[in-house]
Amino acid sequence: MAWYQEWFGEEYLELYSHRDETEAREQVAFFRSQCGDIHGPILDLACGMGRHIHELTASGYQGTHRIRPHAGGPRRHAPPAVR
């Protein structure tokens, strides 16, 4: 079993179940306040369930993501399209 399958399995989802779309929205709002407009795409590596890239693209940023599949179950969001 690969390390990411061990680390990001069911225990991970249970331990971090409080991390949700509301938290991602707050973190993206902080990112926007600190970074402002970014001209060009944002790459979200190891994006997990896709919470942040979903919020980034909903906020008007161009984004894409990369993830290794893990045993953590289904994604919360469908991957957003790169604009």
PADO-846879 format. One record per atom (N, C-alpha, C): residue in one letter; x, y, z. Coordinates in steps of 0.2 Angstrom, whole numbers, plus 5000, padded with zeros to 4 digits. Atoms other than C-alpha are relative to their C-alpha. Example, Ala and Ser with C-alpha at 12.3 -4.5 7.8 and 13.67 -1.06 7.14 Angstrom:
2
NODE res    u    v    w
NODE   A 5004 4994 5000
NODE   A 5062 4978 5039
NODE   A 5004 5006 5000
NODE   S 4996 4994 4999
NODE   S 5068 4995 5036
NODE   S 4996 5005 5003
// end
This chain:
83
NODE res    u    v    w
NODE   M 5004 4994 5000
NODE   M 5000 5000 5000
NODE   M 5004 5006 5000
NODE   A 4996 4994 5001
NODE   A 5007 5017 4995
NODE   A 4998 5005 5007
NODE   W 5000 4996 4994
NODE   W 5010 5030 5009
NODE   W 4993 5004 5000
NODE   Y 5005 4996 5000
NODE   Y 4996 5041 5003
NODE   Y 4993 4996 5001
NODE   Q 5006 5004 4999
NODE   Q 4983 5027 5004
NODE   Q 5000 4999 5007
NODE   E 5000 5001 4993
NODE   E 4988 5024 5022
NODE   E 4998 5007 5004
NODE   W 5001 4993 4997
NODE   W 4988 5043 5027
NODE   W 4993 5003 4999
NODE   F 5006 4997 5002
NODE   F 4972 5048 5018
NODE   F 4995 4996 4999
NODE   G 5006 5005 5000
NODE   G 4960 5034 5021
NODE   G 4995 5002 5004
NODE   E 5006 4999 4996
NODE   E 4945 5033 5031
NODE   E 5001 5004 5007
NODE   E 4998 4996 4994
NODE   E 4954 5039 5047
NODE   E 5001 5007 4999
NODE   Y 4999 4993 5002
NODE   Y 4959 5055 5038
NODE   Y 4993 5004 5000
NODE   L 5007 4997 5001
NODE   L 4941 5059 5033
NODE   L 4996 5001 5007
NODE   E 5003 5000 4993
NODE   E 4935 5055 5051
NODE   E 5003 5006 5004
NODE   L 4996 4995 4996
NODE   L 4949 5066 5059
NODE   L 4998 5007 4998
NODE   Y 5001 4993 5002
NODE   Y 4946 5081 5048
NODE   Y 4993 5001 4997
NODE   S 5007 4999 5003
NODE   S 4927 5079 5045
NODE   S 4997 5007 5001
NODE   H 5002 4993 4999
NODE   H 4925 5097 5052
NODE   H 5003 5005 4994
NODE   R 4998 4996 5006
NODE   R 4934 5103 5036
NODE   R 4995 5000 4995
NODE   D 5006 5000 5004
NODE   D 4920 5108 5025
NODE   D 5001 5006 4995
NODE   E 5000 4995 5005
NODE   E 4915 5120 5011
NODE   E 5000 5007 5003
NODE   T 5000 4994 4996
NODE   T 4913 5134 5024
NODE   T 5007 5002 5001
NODE   E 4993 4998 4998
NODE   E 4931 5133 5030
NODE   E 5004 5002 4993
NODE   A 4996 4999 5007
NODE   A 4937 5132 5011
NODE   A 4998 5007 4998
NODE   R 5002 4993 5003
NODE   R 4927 5148 5007
NODE   R 5003 5005 5004
NODE   E 4996 4995 4996
NODE   E 4935 5157 5022
NODE   E 5007 5000 4998
NODE   Q 4993 5000 5002
NODE   Q 4952 5152 5017
NODE   Q 5001 5003 4993
NODE   V 5000 4997 5007
NODE   V 4949 5157 4999
NODE   V 4999 5008 5001
NODE   A 5001 4993 4999
NODE   A 4943 5174 5005
NODE   A 5006 5003 5003
NODE   F 4994 4997 4997
NODE   F 4959 5176 5016
NODE   F 5005 5000 4994
NODE   F 4996 5000 5006
NODE   F 4969 5171 5000
NODE   F 4999 5006 4996
NODE   R 5002 4994 5004
NODE   R 4960 5184 4990
NODE   R 5002 5006 5003
NODE   S 4998 4994 4996
NODE   S 4963 5197 5003
NODE   S 5007 5001 5000
NODE   Q 4993 4999 5000
NODE   Q 4981 5194 5003
NODE   Q 5004 5000 4993
NODE   C 4997 5001 5007
NODE   C 4985 5190 4985
NODE   C 4996 5004 4995
NODE   G 5004 4996 5005
NODE   G 4971 5200 4976
NODE   G 4999 4996 4993
NODE   D 5001 5004 5007
NODE   D 4969 5196 4957
NODE   D 5006 4997 4998
NODE   I 4994 5003 5002
NODE   I 4981 5184 4950
NODE   I 4998 4999 4992
NODE   H 5001 5001 5007
NODE   H 4983 5184 4931
NODE   H 5003 4994 4998
NODE   G 4998 5007 5002
NODE   G 4985 5166 4926
NODE   G 4997 4995 5004
NODE   P 5003 5006 4996
NODE   P 4980 5149 4932
NODE   P 5003 4999 5007
NODE   I 4998 5002 4993
NODE   I 4982 5143 4950
NODE   I 5000 4992 5000
NODE   L 4999 5007 5000
NODE   L 4988 5125 4952
NODE   L 4999 4998 5008
NODE   D 5001 5003 4993
NODE   D 4981 5116 4968
NODE   D 5002 4993 5000
NODE   L 4997 5007 5000
NODE   L 4992 5101 4971
NODE   L 4998 4997 5006
NODE   A 5003 5004 4994
NODE   A 4986 5087 4983
NODE   A 4994 5003 5002
NODE   C 5006 4996 4999
NODE   C 4969 5095 4982
NODE   C 4995 4996 5004
NODE   G 5005 5004 4996
NODE   G 4960 5081 4992
NODE   G 4994 5000 4997
NODE   M 5007 5000 5002
NODE   M 4942 5083 4990
NODE   M 4998 5005 4995
NODE   G 5001 4995 5005
NODE   G 4943 5098 4979
NODE   G 4997 5006 5003
NODE   R 5003 4994 4997
NODE   R 4936 5111 4991
NODE   R 5003 5006 4998
NODE   H 4997 4994 5002
NODE   H 4948 5124 4988
NODE   H 5000 5002 4993
NODE   I 5001 4999 5007
NODE   I 4949 5123 4969
NODE   I 4993 5002 4998
NODE   H 5007 4999 5001
NODE   H 4930 5123 4969
NODE   H 4999 5008 5002
NODE   E 5001 4994 4998
NODE   E 4930 5139 4979
NODE   E 5004 5005 4996
NODE   L 4996 4996 5004
NODE   L 4944 5147 4969
NODE   L 4997 5002 4994
NODE   T 5003 4998 5006
NODE   T 4936 5145 4953
NODE   T 4993 5003 5000
NODE   A 5006 4997 4999
NODE   A 4919 5150 4960
NODE   A 5001 5008 5001
NODE   S 4998 4993 4999
NODE   S 4928 5166 4965
NODE   S 5003 5004 4994
NODE   G 4997 4997 5006
NODE   G 4934 5169 4947
NODE   G 5007 4999 4998
NODE   Y 4994 5001 5002
NODE   Y 4951 5163 4948
NODE   Y 5000 4994 4995
NODE   Q 4999 5006 5004
NODE   Q 4957 5151 4934
NODE   Q 5004 4995 5004
NODE   G 4997 5005 4996
NODE   G 4962 5135 4942
NODE   G 5000 4993 4997
NODE   T 4999 5007 5001
NODE   T 4967 5117 4940
NODE   T 5003 4996 5006
NODE   H 4998 5004 4994
NODE   H 4971 5103 4952
NODE   H 5003 4993 4998
NODE   R 4997 5007 5001
NODE   R 4981 5087 4953
NODE   R 5000 4996 5007
NODE   I 5001 5004 4994
NODE   I 4978 5073 4965
NODE   I 5002 4993 4998
NODE   R 4999 5007 5001
NODE   R 4984 5055 4967
NODE   R 4994 4997 5004
NODE   P 5006 5003 4997
NODE   P 4969 5044 4970
NODE   P 5002 4997 5007
NODE   H 4999 5003 4993
NODE   H 4967 5038 4988
NODE   H 4994 4996 5002
NODE   A 5005 5004 4998
NODE   A 4956 5027 4998
NODE   A 4995 5004 5004
NODE   G 5005 4995 4996
NODE   G 4946 5042 5005
NODE   G 4993 5000 4998
NODE   G 5007 4999 5002
NODE   G 4930 5039 4996
NODE   G 4999 5005 4994
NODE   P 5002 4995 5006
NODE   P 4921 5050 4983
NODE   P 5002 5007 5002
NODE   R 4999 4992 4999
NODE   R 4926 5068 4980
NODE   R 4993 5003 5001
NODE   R 5006 4996 4999
NODE   R 4914 5081 4986
NODE   R 4998 5004 4994
NODE   H 5002 4996 5006
NODE   H 4915 5091 4970
NODE   H 5003 4997 4994
NODE   A 4997 5002 5007
NODE   A 4917 5087 4952
NODE   A 5006 5004 4999
NODE   P 4994 4996 5002
NODE   P 4934 5093 4946
NODE   P 4997 5006 4996
NODE   P 5002 4994 5004
NODE   P 4931 5111 4940
NODE   P 5004 5000 4993
NODE   A 4997 4999 5006
NODE   A 4935 5115 4922
NODE   A 5006 5006 5000
NODE   V 4995 4995 5000
NODE   V 4951 5125 4918
NODE   V 4997 5005 4995
NODE   R 5003 4994 5005
NODE   R 4946 5142 4911
NODE   R 5006 5003 4997
// end
